[in-house]
Amino acid sequence: MPAHRSAFRFDPAFRVPLALLGVRPETSWVLVDDEALEIRFGPWRLRTPRDNVAGAQVGGPYRWWRAVGPHLSLADRGVTFGTGTVAGVCVRFVTPVPALAPGRWPAHPGATVTVADPDELCRALTT
């Protein structure tokens, strides 16, 4: 499979606050290839082997206070890297992975990303 790169969908209302965190279109993307899933969200990074992806599904719309910026879900320990509220992709992992803090803790069982084309990213993750 050729590498697939997804851009984040930046809602204009959140561009400036996200830029202050270092999250801009040129520093934020999702890359899927035969070997790995890699998410870059400004200074935050998540990388896991492709075979650690258990599934993916499109979700949304979201409430802005839960979906914009880097977030930890207190309900399920999932991580969200969000740039808007329209739609996103929830990726589930076989083995939880770190993303929000340096080191191995906390480990997240899933990650939600608000990419420009959620359906296309889901196809790339499930083929």
MOMODA-V394089 format. One record per helix or strand. SS is the DSSP state (~ for helix, > for strand). FROM is the first residue (numbers start at 1). LEN is the number of residues. Records with the same first field share a line. If there is no record, write none. Layout:
SS=FROM-LEN / FROM-LEN
//
This chain:
>=4-5 / 28-5 / 36-6 / 44-6 / 53-7 / 69-4 / 79-4 / 88-11 / 107-7 / 115-1
~=12-9 / 25-3 / 50-3 / 64-4 / 118-9
//
